[in-house]
Amino acid sequence: MREPYHRVRRRLSAALALCLAMAVPFAGAHAQDTAGPDYGRFVPALVDGYAIPAAEALGARLDTLGTAIDTACEGGAADGFSDAFRAAVGAQAHLAVLRAGALADDNRLERLAFIPDGRGVVRRQVTRLIAAREESALDAASLRGKSVALQGLTALEWAAFDGEGRVLLGETDEEGAYRCAYARALAARMTATASEVARAFAAPSGQTALLLSAGPGNALAVSDKEAAGYVFNALMTSLELVRDQMLAPLLGDGLASVRAARVPFSRSRSSIAYLSGAVRGLDDAIEAAGFAAAVDDAAWIGNTLAFETRNAGRALDAVPVDLEAALADDEALGRLAYVHTILTGLRATLGGELAGHLDFRGGFNALDGD
C-alpha cells in the first residue's frame, strides 16, 4: 500500500531539518527559539482527518435520503423524509465550512446547496422547472448540466416542502408525480457529487492537489504557509457566513415570518440543523488541521473553541426547529442571540489571536459583495 502523502512529507521535512542542524550546529539553539509552526502539516491533516470523513458521512446521509424519498413517494410516512432531509442538511453544513479543495472545484459546493441565495434564485428556477414539467431534469446525468441552483438540497427543499413545512412528496396528481421524479434525480445527483468530493480529496486532484503541493509555479500557493492560510481563510469565511447571513437576520427587526424566511432551509424547518452542523464543522476542521495545537502559546485557543462550540450546540439544540415560532419565544430568541455572541467572540479569537500566532495575514471575508 502506498504511504500517505502527508506522512512522506513529514519524514522528508524531518530529514531536512536534521541535515540543516548537522550542517550549522552553532545556530541550532537560536533556530529552535525562532522556528515557526510546521505549515506543511496543516492541509494534509485537514484533508485526512476532516474533509474525507465529512464527505463520506454526507454521502451516507444522502443515500438514506434517497431511500426516504422513495418511501414518501410511495405513500409512506412523511416524517421519515423530513428527518432524513434534516440530517442531510446538517451533514452538508458540516462539510461545507471548508469551502476549499475539492468543494471549490466545478462548483461542487453550490451543487450540494446553493447558499447564500439572497436573490431567491433557487425559488424562481425550481418553481419554473416544476411548472414546465421539464423532462431533462428527471435524469441525474442530464441534471448535472443544468444550473447549479437546480441540483442541491436547496432545490430539493423547494420541490419537496410547502411554505408550512408540509411534505409534498407522495401526492398523486401530475405535479406530485413530477416532484417525486425530480426529487429522486436530485438525490442521485447529490450522491454522485458527494462521491466526487470524497474521491478528489482522497486521491488529490484540482485545488486539493494544489494545496498539497505548494511551491514555486503553483498558481494557488507558492508555500505551505500560503496553502495553510488559504484554508484557514476559508474557515473564517464560513464563520462569518453563519454569523452575518444566518444568525444576524434572525435577530434584526421586522416580522418573524420575514426574518425566518431569509435563512437557508427555514422552509423545511432545517435551519437549526444547518447552524448546528456548521458550528460543529468549524470546531472539527480546526482541530483536525491542528492549527491551535501547533503553537504552544495558542493551545488555549483550541480549548476555547471546543468549549464555546459545545455551548453553541447545546443552545441550538434547545431552539424549536420552526424558526418563526422560535422568534416569537423570548427564551429561544435569547439562545440564538447567545450563539451569535459566541461566534462573534470566536471570530476575534480565531481571526485575531490564532491568526496572529500563525502569522496569517489578510482579511477573512471572501463573501463581500455577495
Steps between C-alpha positions, in 0.01 A plus 500: 500500500638840409592710801270804547635818351509698824704232681759500224511874515547505875791248478669707232450817702647334808798371302562843352485661844752247632739568213480873557564460871808290431630746242461805726548372858563834667178650367283215628392655829403830339313326218297301751401816682386681187353214297136537407240226465535225242267646239531189287304292750176698499342428161580124492364463854186693408439287191556165673344580834207713394424543129493135396297373801256793470446438128445128560255576782304730269488228236353258755237754604408560137459126444257492791322804360452323165334208676278739697392669175394165358302422816323839502421482130349156543261632763707432809529725804632846417674537836773262392579717200505818711740340747726369223501838328589679823785255565635553147488877548703469819757276328527739205556796733764305692698443179423833333684715755826400329402676173834401344673214324268255326197703608621803306553311173223482242259689729452191716424706808212673319387174340444358848321810633465840335585724798482795542204575276391850590338551159275193516658329201410149621138591562455652155678226307339206680154655474542547124640149459206335675248713313656401166535130602840499332590139426875559474512576875380152585828330415799540734749510212321772302421690820871556548507723192233732635534799729668412830199656672292206373727225634535512877323478834371854458325392179361186665361711781297713257380193313407293804362744761230765499518829690363339816763228505260232375652228279363508146644167388245222461222712351338306217426774247721583201696763689555266791635231270740751346620618842580141595685429177701821539573422866634157405723655233623757752591233755695304239671816375603611851625154592718502190631848583584398856690200362692730265598715797616204708705357210659835417612540861618139537687490165591868484407685184410855409526755780569230759812394309615861476458553873696182573786584266576866571815636342643722225276502197193387696216726390324481837773482766874546463568384857352268760427805710298654219306175450424476871394864507268438206303227675503692829353796311230275357399384848481857627283591201259225602490629855401843370244347263324328790524799731416782257272338243315248713491610862506878459181512285315303767595753766403808297176693485184414309242224490611161625379334180711732285811461714470120502453487122838669449684203649589191291286192558234676707232364263581142602557588867867404456675832569601399852645175364705705254625735770589211730683315225698808402605583856606140561683495167699809587623341822573164336688655207726723710572215742574254218738744331678561830512879461479576872702200616795595278598801710569458872369846587179433306399170660237680710325608181416141407351444844298822470371402156387157621337644812315776316382286210359249749314784671369620165389147411310459826330835450395412144370159612254685725364724220178383326553384142220734389693828484191716478375351825848530652517871421174555686647335811724725709693208645573347158590840360740548788670171415548610140646830620732305729627292206557820303704636791705178512579521128595865533742410775642210299548729203724720714678206660563303181533780246700715740684300764551172315571663165756718675673202662515328161611819324210486255431835339202648320127526545272204546187584304489356152128569476514879473272610223285184498 
